[in-house]
Amino acid sequence: MALLQRFSCRRFAPAPLTDSEMGHLLEAARWAPSAGNVQPWRFVAVTSPRRRQSLARSAGQEFVADAPVVIAVCAVPEESARRYGERGRSLYVLQDTAAATQNILIAASELGLASCWVGAFDEASAAKALGLPAGWRPVALVPVGHPLEAPPRRERRPATEIVIFLTD
């Protein structure tokens, strides 16, 4: 499974992604599920070194600038709110963009690329670096590229600790 190869990479080769690779990642994001099929997201693919550096500063994580591309996953809360009110604005839009982000991560692994889900960043600073219009919220930054590091061995809690079956 491609998702078992996924890891949070923080060291990238400078080689750019091909148009085919970028298309595959963005198509995977586009096909994520969303509440009511509203698709309240926008994807900003950042290859500009200056803007990647600004995003890295907004996150306080320099490795963000080292990836050849950073895909900013942005939410448009009012699109969800038009259909679902406050629950759409405050919850569904975030669930929807999280699903799209996960699709990007898995698609990157499928292509032999590496990525990292960065959620710790100053939202206003990132929005400014991206030149976002009013009403769009950056919710995830996903640096993507060819890895310069091997996937570390990861552990997961056993299913017996985290899965609950209700049978009645």
TABEL-V392833 format. One line per field, one symbol per residue. burial: # if it has 16 or more other C-alpha atoms within 10 Angstrom, else .. Layout:
BEGIN
burial->???
END
This chain:
BEGIN
burial->.....##.####....#...##.###.###.###...##########...#########..####################..#...##..###################..######..#.#.###.##.....############.....................
END
